[in-house]
Amino acid sequence: MAILDIAQIETVSASRGVLSKLIASSFGALADWNTSRATRRALLQLSDRELEDIGLVPGDIDRIARR
């Protein structure tokens, strides 16, 4: 006769939930970093005049990219 250990199943399920959240959080952080990197790179390619047209100065680029 087979005995089903409910406590062990719940522990494994909880562990998988924590691992899934950790992986999702890691991918979210990576996506946020990549978006900031791409934004900063695009803004750095603009001339001072182009930045002025959109209401920015070169010193604003890092601040904007971190958002």
N, C-alpha and C positions, 0 to 999 in steps of 0.2 A: 504494500500500500504506500502511496506517495504522500508525503506531508508537505504542504505549501507554507513556507515561512513568510508571512505577510510583512513582518518587520524588515526583513532583508529586501523584499521587493520595493517597499517604500523608500528605503535608504538608497537603493540603486536609482530609483526614479528621481529622488531629490538630487542626487549627485549629477545625473544627466541634465537636470534643469539648471543647476549652477554652472555646469560646463557650457551649456548652450548659451546662457546669459554672458558668460565670460567671452566666448567666441564672438557673439553678436556685438558686444561692447568693443572688442578689439577691432573688428571690421568697421564699426562706426567711427572709432577714433582714427583709423587709417583713412577712411573716406573724408573726414573733416580735415585732416592734415593735407590730403591731396587737393582738396578744394582751396584751402588757404594758399598752398604752393602755386596752384594755377592762377589764382587771382593776383597774387603778388607778381608773378612772372608777366602776366598781361599788363598790369599797371606799370611795371618797370619799362616796358617797351614803348610807352606813350611819351611824347615830348612834353616839356613844361607847358607849352601852349595848349596841348590836348588835355592835360591834367587840369589846367585852369578853366577850360571850357566845361568840364564836369564838376567844377568847384573844389578841386583838390590841389594840394601842393606836394612836391616830392616827399616831404616829411610825413605826410598822411598815409603813405603806402603801407608801411608796416602795421599801423593801427587798423587800417581797413582790412588787411589780409587776415588779421587775428580774429575777426568777428565770426 
